[in-house]
Amino acid sequence: MFAGLCFLNRGNMCCGIVGRELMLRVGPEQYDHCLSLPDAREMDFTGKAMKGMVYVSEEGVANDRDLEQWITYALKFMETLPAK
């Protein structure tokens, strides 16, 4: 779909790697908060912002603790979706 590596959670797209950035599906409720964090930006893969999806730079996931926090945001949103 976007020429990257993607991970699913219960059949739903959760997170992945696009180029050198982490891509996360954080959902609409966490979207603004996640964008306010350092090293995050809106996902604009199609040329338009994809609300609920963010990119995180390499620097934002340079250590395990930061990576775990970002994955937690995505998994929190995954809990709101039905399994496919």
N, CA, C and O atoms as a CHARMM CRD file, in Angstrom:
* protein
*
  336
    1    1 MET  N      0.81900  -1.18900   0.00000 PROA 1      0.00000
    2    1 MET  CA     0.00000   0.00000   0.00000 PROA 1      0.00000
    3    1 MET  C      0.86200   1.25200   0.00000 PROA 1      0.00000
    4    1 MET  O      0.60700   2.17400  -0.77400 PROA 1      0.00000
    5    2 PHE  N      1.88500   1.30200   0.85800 PROA 2      0.00000
    6    2 PHE  CA     2.70600   2.50900   0.92600 PROA 2      0.00000
    7    2 PHE  C      4.19000   2.18500   0.87600 PROA 2      0.00000
    8    2 PHE  O      5.01300   2.99100   1.30900 PROA 2      0.00000
    9    3 ALA  N      4.53800   1.03000   0.36000 PROA 3      0.00000
   10    3 ALA  CA     5.92800   0.62500   0.16100 PROA 3      0.00000
   11    3 ALA  C      6.74200   0.65700   1.43800 PROA 3      0.00000
   12    3 ALA  O      7.89700   1.08300   1.44400 PROA 3      0.00000
   13    4 GLY  N      6.13900   0.21000   2.50400 PROA 4      0.00000
   14    4 GLY  CA     6.82900   0.14400   3.78300 PROA 4      0.00000
   15    4 GLY  C      6.45800  -1.14600   4.49300 PROA 4      0.00000
   16    4 GLY  O      5.71400  -1.97000   3.96200 PROA 4      0.00000
   17    5 LEU  N      6.97500  -1.30800   5.68000 PROA 5      0.00000
   18    5 LEU  CA     6.68000  -2.45900   6.51800 PROA 5      0.00000
   19    5 LEU  C      5.54400  -2.07900   7.45300 PROA 5      0.00000
   20    5 LEU  O      5.60300  -1.03500   8.10400 PROA 5      0.00000
   21    6 CYS  N      4.51500  -2.90600   7.53000 PROA 6      0.00000
   22    6 CYS  CA     3.34600  -2.58600   8.35000 PROA 6      0.00000
   23    6 CYS  C      3.03800  -3.74100   9.30200 PROA 6      0.00000
   24    6 CYS  O      3.17500  -4.91000   8.94000 PROA 6      0.00000
   25    7 PHE  N      2.62400  -3.40400  10.51300 PROA 7      0.00000
   26    7 PHE  CA     2.23200  -4.39600  11.50400 PROA 7      0.00000
   27    7 PHE  C      0.74900  -4.24400  11.80100 PROA 7      0.00000
   28    7 PHE  O      0.23600  -3.13500  11.94700 PROA 7      0.00000
   29    8 LEU  N      0.07900  -5.37500  11.88600 PROA 8      0.00000
   30    8 LEU  CA    -1.34900  -5.39800  12.17500 PROA 8      0.00000
   31    8 LEU  C     -1.57800  -5.81900  13.61600 PROA 8      0.00000
   32    8 LEU  O     -0.76700  -6.52600  14.21400 PROA 8      0.00000
   33    9 ASN  N     -2.69200  -5.37100  14.15300 PROA 9      0.00000
   34    9 ASN  CA    -3.13200  -5.79300  15.47600 PROA 9      0.00000
   35    9 ASN  C     -4.57700  -6.22700  15.31700 PROA 9      0.00000
   36    9 ASN  O     -5.44500  -5.40100  15.03300 PROA 9      0.00000
   37   10 ARG  N     -4.84500  -7.50900  15.49700 PROA 10     0.00000
   38   10 ARG  CA    -6.17400  -8.08700  15.32900 PROA 10     0.00000
   39   10 ARG  C     -6.76100  -7.75800  13.95700 PROA 10     0.00000
   40   10 ARG  O     -7.96500  -7.54300  13.82000 PROA 10     0.00000
   41   11 GLY  N     -5.89400  -7.72200  12.94600 PROA 11     0.00000
   42   11 GLY  CA    -6.32700  -7.48300  11.58500 PROA 11     0.00000
   43   11 GLY  C     -6.41400  -6.02700  11.17000 PROA 11     0.00000
   44   11 GLY  O     -6.75700  -5.73700  10.02300 PROA 11     0.00000
   45   12 ASN  N     -6.11400  -5.10800  12.06800 PROA 12     0.00000
   46   12 ASN  CA    -6.14600  -3.67300  11.78000 PROA 12     0.00000
   47   12 ASN  C     -4.73100  -3.12200  11.66900 PROA 12     0.00000
   48   12 ASN  O     -3.84600  -3.50200  12.43600 PROA 12     0.00000
   49   13 MET  N     -4.51800  -2.20600  10.69200 PROA 13     0.00000
   50   13 MET  CA    -3.21000  -1.57300  10.56500 PROA 13     0.00000
   51   13 MET  C     -2.91500  -0.77500  11.83300 PROA 13     0.00000
   52   13 MET  O     -3.72800   0.04400  12.26100 PROA 13     0.00000
   53   14 CYS  N     -1.76100  -1.01400  12.42500 PROA 14     0.00000
   54   14 CYS  CA    -1.38600  -0.40700  13.69500 PROA 14     0.00000
   55   14 CYS  C     -0.19700   0.53700  13.54400 PROA 14     0.00000
   56   14 CYS  O     -0.27800   1.70800  13.91400 PROA 14     0.00000
   57   15 CYS  N      0.89500   0.03000  13.00400 PROA 15     0.00000
   58   15 CYS  CA     2.11400   0.82800  12.89700 PROA 15     0.00000
   59   15 CYS  C      3.00700   0.22000  11.82600 PROA 15     0.00000
   60   15 CYS  O      2.75800  -0.87900  11.33100 PROA 15     0.00000
   61   16 GLY  N      4.04500   0.95800  11.48500 PROA 16     0.00000
   62   16 GLY  CA     4.95600   0.45100  10.48800 PROA 16     0.00000
   63   16 GLY  C      6.11900   1.39500  10.25900 PROA 16     0.00000
   64   16 GLY  O      6.29400   2.38400  10.97100 PROA 16     0.00000
   65   17 ILE  N      6.89700   1.06900   9.26500 PROA 17     0.00000
   66   17 ILE  CA     8.06700   1.85900   8.90700 PROA 17     0.00000
   67   17 ILE  C      7.88300   2.32800   7.47000 PROA 17     0.00000
   68   17 ILE  O      7.62400   1.52500   6.57400 PROA 17     0.00000
   69   18 VAL  N      8.01500   3.61500   7.26000 PROA 18     0.00000
   70   18 VAL  CA     7.96700   4.21200   5.92600 PROA 18     0.00000
   71   18 VAL  C      9.25300   5.00700   5.77300 PROA 18     0.00000
   72   18 VAL  O      9.45500   6.01800   6.44600 PROA 18     0.00000
   73   19 GLY  N     10.11200   4.54400   4.88900 PROA 19     0.00000
   74   19 GLY  CA    11.42300   5.18100   4.77000 PROA 19     0.00000
   75   19 GLY  C     12.19300   4.99300   6.06300 PROA 19     0.00000
   76   19 GLY  O     12.48500   3.86400   6.45700 PROA 19     0.00000
   77   20 ARG  N     12.52200   6.09200   6.72500 PROA 20     0.00000
   78   20 ARG  CA    13.27000   6.02900   7.98500 PROA 20     0.00000
   79   20 ARG  C     12.42000   6.50000   9.16200 PROA 20     0.00000
   80   20 ARG  O     12.94500   6.80800  10.23200 PROA 20     0.00000
   81   21 GLU  N     11.09800   6.55400   8.95600 PROA 21     0.00000
   82   21 GLU  CA    10.21100   7.04300  10.00300 PROA 21     0.00000
   83   21 GLU  C      9.26000   5.95900  10.47000 PROA 21     0.00000
   84   21 GLU  O      8.91400   5.04400   9.72200 PROA 21     0.00000
   85   22 LEU  N      8.84500   6.07900  11.72100 PROA 22     0.00000
   86   22 LEU  CA     7.81100   5.22100  12.27500 PROA 22     0.00000
   87   22 LEU  C      6.46300   5.82800  11.91500 PROA 22     0.00000
   88   22 LEU  O      6.25600   7.03000  12.08600 PROA 22     0.00000
   89   23 MET  N      5.56200   5.02000  11.42800 PROA 23     0.00000
   90   23 MET  CA     4.21500   5.44300  11.11400 PROA 23     0.00000
   91   23 MET  C      3.29100   4.79400  12.13700 PROA 23     0.00000
   92   23 MET  O      3.39100   3.59500  12.39800 PROA 23     0.00000
   93   24 LEU  N      2.39100   5.58700  12.71600 PROA 24     0.00000
   94   24 LEU  CA     1.49300   5.06100  13.74000 PROA 24     0.00000
   95   24 LEU  C      0.06300   5.48700  13.47900 PROA 24     0.00000
   96   24 LEU  O     -0.20000   6.60500  13.03600 PROA 24     0.00000
   97   25 ARG  N     -0.84600   4.58900  13.75600 PROA 25     0.00000
   98   25 ARG  CA    -2.26600   4.90000  13.72200 PROA 25     0.00000
   99   25 ARG  C     -2.68800   5.14800  15.16900 PROA 25     0.00000
  100   25 ARG  O     -2.88500   4.20500  15.93600 PROA 25     0.00000
  101   26 VAL  N     -2.82300   6.41800  15.53600 PROA 26     0.00000
  102   26 VAL  CA    -3.11100   6.77100  16.93000 PROA 26     0.00000
  103   26 VAL  C     -4.56200   7.16500  17.14600 PROA 26     0.00000
  104   26 VAL  O     -4.98700   7.32800  18.29000 PROA 26     0.00000
  105   27 GLY  N     -5.32100   7.31900  16.09000 PROA 27     0.00000
  106   27 GLY  CA    -6.73200   7.65100  16.19000 PROA 27     0.00000
  107   27 GLY  C     -6.99500   9.13300  16.39700 PROA 27     0.00000
  108   27 GLY  O     -6.08600   9.89100  16.73700 PROA 27     0.00000
  109   28 PRO  N     -8.23500   9.53900  16.19200 PROA 28     0.00000
  110   28 PRO  CA    -8.57700  10.96700  16.26700 PROA 28     0.00000
  111   28 PRO  C     -8.47500  11.56300  17.66800 PROA 28     0.00000
  112   28 PRO  O     -8.14100  12.74000  17.80300 PROA 28     0.00000
  113   29 GLU  N     -8.75100  10.79500  18.70000 PROA 29     0.00000
  114   29 GLU  CA    -8.74000  11.35800  20.05400 PROA 29     0.00000
  115   29 GLU  C     -7.33800  11.67400  20.56200 PROA 29     0.00000
  116   29 GLU  O     -7.16600  12.61000  21.34300 PROA 29     0.00000
  117   30 GLN  N     -6.33700  10.91500  20.13400 PROA 30     0.00000
  118   30 GLN  CA    -4.95900  11.14100  20.58100 PROA 30     0.00000
  119   30 GLN  C     -4.13900  11.94000  19.57400 PROA 30     0.00000
  120   30 GLN  O     -2.99600  12.30800  19.84400 PROA 30     0.00000
  121   31 TYR  N     -4.72700  12.20200  18.41900 PROA 31     0.00000
  122   31 TYR  CA    -4.00900  12.79600  17.29500 PROA 31     0.00000
  123   31 TYR  C     -3.33500  14.12200  17.65300 PROA 31     0.00000
  124   31 TYR  O     -2.12800  14.26600  17.46100 PROA 31     0.00000
  125   32 ASP  N     -4.08700  15.08100  18.16500 PROA 32     0.00000
  126   32 ASP  CA    -3.51100  16.39100  18.48900 PROA 32     0.00000
  127   32 ASP  C     -2.43300  16.28300  19.56200 PROA 32     0.00000
  128   32 ASP  O     -1.40400  16.95300  19.48000 PROA 32     0.00000
  129   33 HSD  N     -2.66700  15.44300  20.56500 PROA 33     0.00000
  130   33 HSD  CA    -1.65600  15.25700  21.62000 PROA 33     0.00000
  131   33 HSD  C     -0.36600  14.70000  21.02100 PROA 33     0.00000
  132   33 HSD  O      0.72200  15.20000  21.30700 PROA 33     0.00000
  133   34 CYS  N     -0.48900  13.67600  20.19900 PROA 34     0.00000
  134   34 CYS  CA     0.70700  13.06900  19.60000 PROA 34     0.00000
  135   34 CYS  C      1.45300  14.06200  18.71500 PROA 34     0.00000
  136   34 CYS  O      2.68400  14.08100  18.70400 PROA 34     0.00000
  137   35 LEU  N      0.72100  14.88100  17.97800 PROA 35     0.00000
  138   35 LEU  CA     1.37500  15.88400  17.13300 PROA 35     0.00000
  139   35 LEU  C      2.10900  16.93600  17.94900 PROA 35     0.00000
  140   35 LEU  O      3.04900  17.55800  17.45600 PROA 35     0.00000
  141   36 SER  N      1.69000  17.14100  19.19100 PROA 36     0.00000
  142   36 SER  CA     2.35500  18.13900  20.04000 PROA 36     0.00000
  143   36 SER  C      3.66500  17.63000  20.62700 PROA 36     0.00000
  144   36 SER  O      4.42800  18.40400  21.20500 PROA 36     0.00000
  145   37 LEU  N      3.92800  16.34600  20.48400 PROA 37     0.00000
  146   37 LEU  CA     5.14300  15.75000  21.04600 PROA 37     0.00000
  147   37 LEU  C      6.32400  15.95900  20.10300 PROA 37     0.00000
  148   37 LEU  O      6.15100  16.03500  18.88700 PROA 37     0.00000
  149   38 PRO  N      7.52700  16.05100  20.67400 PROA 38     0.00000
  150   38 PRO  CA     8.71700  16.22600  19.82900 PROA 38     0.00000
  151   38 PRO  C      8.87000  15.07900  18.83000 PROA 38     0.00000
  152   38 PRO  O      8.52500  13.93500  19.12700 PROA 38     0.00000
  153   39 ASP  N      9.37600  15.38900  17.67100 PROA 39     0.00000
  154   39 ASP  CA     9.72700  14.41200  16.64100 PROA 39     0.00000
  155   39 ASP  C      8.53400  13.80600  15.91900 PROA 39     0.00000
  156   39 ASP  O      8.71100  12.88400  15.12300 PROA 39     0.00000
  157   40 ALA  N      7.31000  14.30200  16.17600 PROA 40     0.00000
  158   40 ALA  CA     6.12100  13.79100  15.48900 PROA 40     0.00000
  159   40 ALA  C      5.62500  14.82000  14.48400 PROA 40     0.00000
  160   40 ALA  O      5.77400  16.02700  14.67200 PROA 40     0.00000
  161   41 ARG  N      5.03200  14.30700  13.41400 PROA 41     0.00000
  162   41 ARG  CA     4.40100  15.18900  12.42500 PROA 41     0.00000
  163   41 ARG  C      3.24100  14.43800  11.79800 PROA 41     0.00000
  164   41 ARG  O      3.15600  13.21200  11.88100 PROA 41     0.00000
  165   42 GLU  N      2.35500  15.18900  11.17200 PROA 42     0.00000
  166   42 GLU  CA     1.19900  14.54800  10.56900 PROA 42     0.00000
  167   42 GLU  C      1.63400  13.65700   9.40200 PROA 42     0.00000
  168   42 GLU  O      2.58500  13.96000   8.68000 PROA 42     0.00000
  169   43 MET  N      0.92300  12.57700   9.24900 PROA 43     0.00000
  170   43 MET  CA     1.19900  11.68100   8.13600 PROA 43     0.00000
  171   43 MET  C      0.53200  12.28100   6.90700 PROA 43     0.00000
  172   43 MET  O     -0.68300  12.47800   6.88300 PROA 43     0.00000
  173   44 ASP  N      1.32400  12.56500   5.89900 PROA 44     0.00000
  174   44 ASP  CA     0.81900  13.18900   4.68100 PROA 44     0.00000
  175   44 ASP  C      1.22900  12.37700   3.45900 PROA 44     0.00000
  176   44 ASP  O      1.63600  12.93200   2.43800 PROA 44     0.00000
  177   45 PHE  N      1.11800  11.09600   3.57200 PROA 45     0.00000
  178   45 PHE  CA     1.57400  10.17200   2.53300 PROA 45     0.00000
  179   45 PHE  C      0.91300  10.46300   1.18700 PROA 45     0.00000
  180   45 PHE  O      1.55300  10.34800   0.14200 PROA 45     0.00000
  181   46 THR  N     -0.34600  10.83400   1.21100 PROA 46     0.00000
  182   46 THR  CA    -1.08400  11.07600  -0.02500 PROA 46     0.00000
  183   46 THR  C     -1.00800  12.53100  -0.46400 PROA 46     0.00000
  184   46 THR  O     -1.63500  12.90700  -1.45500 PROA 46     0.00000
  185   47 GLY  N     -0.25200  13.35600   0.25500 PROA 47     0.00000
  186   47 GLY  CA    -0.19600  14.78500  -0.01700 PROA 47     0.00000
  187   47 GLY  C     -1.16100  15.57200   0.83300 PROA 47     0.00000
  188   47 GLY  O     -1.11600  16.80100   0.86000 PROA 47     0.00000
  189   48 LYS  N     -2.03300  14.86800   1.52700 PROA 48     0.00000
  190   48 LYS  CA    -2.97300  15.48500   2.45400 PROA 48     0.00000
  191   48 LYS  C     -2.79100  14.81500   3.81300 PROA 48     0.00000
  192   48 LYS  O     -2.46300  13.63100   3.89600 PROA 48     0.00000
  193   49 ALA  N     -3.00800  15.59100   4.87700 PROA 49     0.00000
  194   49 ALA  CA    -2.88800  15.02700   6.22100 PROA 49     0.00000
  195   49 ALA  C     -3.90500  13.90600   6.40900 PROA 49     0.00000
  196   49 ALA  O     -5.06500  14.02600   6.01700 PROA 49     0.00000
  197   50 MET  N     -3.44800  12.82400   7.01200 PROA 50     0.00000
  198   50 MET  CA    -4.32400  11.69600   7.31500 PROA 50     0.00000
  199   50 MET  C     -4.60100  11.73700   8.81100 PROA 50     0.00000
  200   50 MET  O     -3.81900  11.22300   9.61100 PROA 50     0.00000
  201   51 LYS  N     -5.71700  12.34900   9.18100 PROA 51     0.00000
  202   51 LYS  CA    -6.04400  12.53700  10.59700 PROA 51     0.00000
  203   51 LYS  C     -6.07100  11.18500  11.30700 PROA 51     0.00000
  204   51 LYS  O     -6.67400  10.22100  10.83400 PROA 51     0.00000
  205   52 GLY  N     -5.40500  11.14600  12.44500 PROA 52     0.00000
  206   52 GLY  CA    -5.31800   9.91000  13.21300 PROA 52     0.00000
  207   52 GLY  C     -4.05500   9.11100  12.95200 PROA 52     0.00000
  208   52 GLY  O     -3.80200   8.09700  13.60300 PROA 52     0.00000
  209   53 MET  N     -3.25600   9.58000  11.98300 PROA 53     0.00000
  210   53 MET  CA    -2.01200   8.90400  11.63100 PROA 53     0.00000
  211   53 MET  C     -0.86100   9.89100  11.78300 PROA 53     0.00000
  212   53 MET  O     -0.97900  11.05100  11.39100 PROA 53     0.00000
  213   54 VAL  N      0.24900   9.43200  12.35200 PROA 54     0.00000
  214   54 VAL  CA     1.41100  10.30700  12.52900 PROA 54     0.00000
  215   54 VAL  C      2.68500   9.59400  12.09700 PROA 54     0.00000
  216   54 VAL  O      2.76800   8.36600  12.09900 PROA 54     0.00000
  217   55 TYR  N      3.65800  10.38800  11.73100 PROA 55     0.00000
  218   55 TYR  CA     5.02300   9.93000  11.51900 PROA 55     0.00000
  219   55 TYR  C      5.84000  10.37400  12.72500 PROA 55     0.00000
  220   55 TYR  O      5.60600  11.44500  13.28400 PROA 55     0.00000
  221   56 VAL  N      6.79600   9.54700  13.11800 PROA 56     0.00000
  222   56 VAL  CA     7.75200   9.88700  14.16800 PROA 56     0.00000
  223   56 VAL  C      9.14000   9.69000  13.58600 PROA 56     0.00000
  224   56 VAL  O      9.44300   8.64300  13.01300 PROA 56     0.00000
  225   57 SER  N      9.97600  10.70000  13.73600 PROA 57     0.00000
  226   57 SER  CA    11.33100  10.63800  13.17600 PROA 57     0.00000
  227   57 SER  C     12.18200   9.60500  13.90800 PROA 57     0.00000
  228   57 SER  O     11.82200   9.12700  14.98400 PROA 57     0.00000
  229   58 GLU  N     13.30600   9.27800  13.30600 PROA 58     0.00000
  230   58 GLU  CA    14.26300   8.34300  13.92500 PROA 58     0.00000
  231   58 GLU  C     14.64700   8.78800  15.33000 PROA 58     0.00000
  232   58 GLU  O     14.73700   7.97300  16.24800 PROA 58     0.00000
  233   59 GLU  N     14.87300  10.08800  15.48800 PROA 59     0.00000
  234   59 GLU  CA    15.28500  10.62200  16.79300 PROA 59     0.00000
  235   59 GLU  C     14.20800  10.38000  17.85600 PROA 59     0.00000
  236   59 GLU  O     14.52200  10.22900  19.03600 PROA 59     0.00000
  237   60 GLY  N     12.95200  10.34500  17.43700 PROA 60     0.00000
  238   60 GLY  CA    11.84800  10.15100  18.37500 PROA 60     0.00000
  239   60 GLY  C     11.71800   8.74200  18.90000 PROA 60     0.00000
  240   60 GLY  O     11.00100   8.50300  19.87200 PROA 60     0.00000
  241   61 VAL  N     12.40600   7.79900  18.26500 PROA 61     0.00000
  242   61 VAL  CA    12.36200   6.39800  18.70700 PROA 61     0.00000
  243   61 VAL  C     13.76700   5.83900  18.87300 PROA 61     0.00000
  244   61 VAL  O     14.00000   4.64300  18.69300 PROA 61     0.00000
  245   62 ALA  N     14.69100   6.71300  19.21500 PROA 62     0.00000
  246   62 ALA  CA    16.09900   6.32200  19.32000 PROA 62     0.00000
  247   62 ALA  C     16.37000   5.37800  20.48600 PROA 62     0.00000
  248   62 ALA  O     17.35400   4.63800  20.46500 PROA 62     0.00000
  249   63 ASN  N     15.51200   5.39300  21.50100 PROA 63     0.00000
  250   63 ASN  CA    15.72300   4.45400  22.61000 PROA 63     0.00000
  251   63 ASN  C     14.45400   3.63300  22.81700 PROA 63     0.00000
  252   63 ASN  O     13.36900   4.01700  22.38000 PROA 63     0.00000
  253   64 ASP  N     14.61000   2.50300  23.48700 PROA 64     0.00000
  254   64 ASP  CA    13.50100   1.56900  23.66500 PROA 64     0.00000
  255   64 ASP  C     12.32800   2.18600  24.40500 PROA 64     0.00000
  256   64 ASP  O     11.17600   1.89500  24.08100 PROA 64     0.00000
  257   65 ARG  N     12.59300   3.02500  25.38300 PROA 65     0.00000
  258   65 ARG  CA    11.51200   3.62900  26.17200 PROA 65     0.00000
  259   65 ARG  C     10.62900   4.50700  25.29400 PROA 65     0.00000
  260   65 ARG  O      9.40300   4.44600  25.38700 PROA 65     0.00000
  261   66 ASP  N     11.24500   5.32200  24.44200 PROA 66     0.00000
  262   66 ASP  CA    10.47000   6.18900  23.55800 PROA 66     0.00000
  263   66 ASP  C      9.67800   5.37300  22.53400 PROA 66     0.00000
  264   66 ASP  O      8.51100   5.66500  22.27700 PROA 66     0.00000
  265   67 LEU  N     10.30400   4.36400  21.95800 PROA 67     0.00000
  266   67 LEU  CA     9.60800   3.50100  21.00800 PROA 67     0.00000
  267   67 LEU  C      8.41200   2.83800  21.67600 PROA 67     0.00000
  268   67 LEU  O      7.32600   2.78700  21.09800 PROA 67     0.00000
  269   68 GLU  N      8.60400   2.33400  22.87600 PROA 68     0.00000
  270   68 GLU  CA     7.51500   1.68800  23.59900 PROA 68     0.00000
  271   68 GLU  C      6.36000   2.65800  23.84100 PROA 68     0.00000
  272   68 GLU  O      5.19700   2.27600  23.71200 PROA 68     0.00000
  273   69 GLN  N      6.66500   3.90100  24.18900 PROA 69     0.00000
  274   69 GLN  CA     5.60500   4.88200  24.42500 PROA 69     0.00000
  275   69 GLN  C      4.80200   5.13400  23.15500 PROA 69     0.00000
  276   69 GLN  O      3.57400   5.20900  23.20100 PROA 69     0.00000
  277   70 TRP  N      5.48500   5.26600  22.02600 PROA 70     0.00000
  278   70 TRP  CA     4.77000   5.48700  20.77300 PROA 70     0.00000
  279   70 TRP  C      3.90200   4.28500  20.41200 PROA 70     0.00000
  280   70 TRP  O      2.75500   4.45700  19.99700 PROA 70     0.00000
  281   71 ILE  N      4.42000   3.09300  20.56100 PROA 71     0.00000
  282   71 ILE  CA     3.63800   1.88600  20.25300 PROA 71     0.00000
  283   71 ILE  C      2.42800   1.80600  21.17300 PROA 71     0.00000
  284   71 ILE  O      1.36400   1.34900  20.75600 PROA 71     0.00000
  285   72 THR  N      2.57700   2.24300  22.42100 PROA 72     0.00000
  286   72 THR  CA     1.46700   2.24800  23.36700 PROA 72     0.00000
  287   72 THR  C      0.32500   3.13700  22.87900 PROA 72     0.00000
  288   72 THR  O     -0.84400   2.77800  23.01900 PROA 72     0.00000
  289   73 TYR  N      0.65900   4.29600  22.30500 PROA 73     0.00000
  290   73 TYR  CA    -0.39700   5.15500  21.74400 PROA 73     0.00000
  291   73 TYR  C     -1.18300   4.40700  20.66900 PROA 73     0.00000
  292   73 TYR  O     -2.41300   4.45100  20.65000 PROA 73     0.00000
  293   74 ALA  N     -0.47500   3.72500  19.78400 PROA 74     0.00000
  294   74 ALA  CA    -1.14300   2.99200  18.71300 PROA 74     0.00000
  295   74 ALA  C     -1.98800   1.84500  19.27000 PROA 74     0.00000
  296   74 ALA  O     -3.12700   1.65100  18.84600 PROA 74     0.00000
  297   75 LEU  N     -1.44100   1.09700  20.20500 PROA 75     0.00000
  298   75 LEU  CA    -2.18900  -0.03300  20.77300 PROA 75     0.00000
  299   75 LEU  C     -3.41900   0.43900  21.54400 PROA 75     0.00000
  300   75 LEU  O     -4.44000  -0.24700  21.55800 PROA 75     0.00000
  301   76 LYS  N     -3.33200   1.59200  22.17700 PROA 76     0.00000
  302   76 LYS  CA    -4.49600   2.15000  22.87900 PROA 76     0.00000
  303   76 LYS  C     -5.63100   2.39200  21.89200 PROA 76     0.00000
  304   76 LYS  O     -6.78900   2.08600  22.17700 PROA 76     0.00000
  305   77 PHE  N     -5.29200   2.94400  20.73000 PROA 77     0.00000
  306   77 PHE  CA    -6.31800   3.15000  19.71900 PROA 77     0.00000
  307   77 PHE  C     -6.82800   1.81900  19.18300 PROA 77     0.00000
  308   77 PHE  O     -8.02300   1.68400  18.92300 PROA 77     0.00000
  309   78 MET  N     -5.95400   0.83500  19.01100 PROA 78     0.00000
  310   78 MET  CA    -6.36000  -0.47100  18.49900 PROA 78     0.00000
  311   78 MET  C     -7.44400  -1.10800  19.36700 PROA 78     0.00000
  312   78 MET  O     -8.30000  -1.83600  18.86300 PROA 78     0.00000
  313   79 GLU  N     -7.40600  -0.83400  20.67200 PROA 79     0.00000
  314   79 GLU  CA    -8.41200  -1.39300  21.58300 PROA 79     0.00000
  315   79 GLU  C     -9.81500  -0.91900  21.25900 PROA 79     0.00000
  316   79 GLU  O    -10.78800  -1.57200  21.63700 PROA 79     0.00000
  317   80 THR  N     -9.94000   0.21300  20.56000 PROA 80     0.00000
  318   80 THR  CA   -11.26500   0.75500  20.23300 PROA 80     0.00000
  319   80 THR  C    -11.84400   0.17100  18.95000 PROA 80     0.00000
  320   80 THR  O    -13.00800   0.41200  18.62800 PROA 80     0.00000
  321   81 LEU  N    -11.04100  -0.59400  18.21800 PROA 81     0.00000
  322   81 LEU  CA   -11.47800  -1.13200  16.93500 PROA 81     0.00000
  323   81 LEU  C    -11.87200  -2.59400  17.04600 PROA 81     0.00000
  324   81 LEU  O    -11.26700  -3.34500  17.81100 PROA 81     0.00000
  325   82 PRO  N    -12.87900  -3.00100  16.29000 PROA 82     0.00000
  326   82 PRO  CA   -13.22300  -4.42700  16.29900 PROA 82     0.00000
  327   82 PRO  C    -12.17000  -5.22400  15.54100 PROA 82     0.00000
  328   82 PRO  O    -11.54500  -4.71300  14.61200 PROA 82     0.00000
  329   83 ALA  N    -11.98100  -6.45700  15.93300 PROA 83     0.00000
  330   83 ALA  CA   -11.06300  -7.33600  15.21200 PROA 83     0.00000
  331   83 ALA  C    -11.63300  -7.61900  13.82800 PROA 83     0.00000
  332   83 ALA  O    -12.84700  -7.68400  13.63700 PROA 83     0.00000
  333   84 LYS  N    -10.72400  -7.78600  12.86700 PROA 84     0.00000
  334   84 LYS  CA   -11.16200  -8.12500  11.50100 PROA 84     0.00000
  335   84 LYS  C    -10.92900  -9.59100  11.23300 PROA 84     0.00000
  336   84 LYS  O    -11.23100 -10.07400  10.14200 PROA 84     0.00000
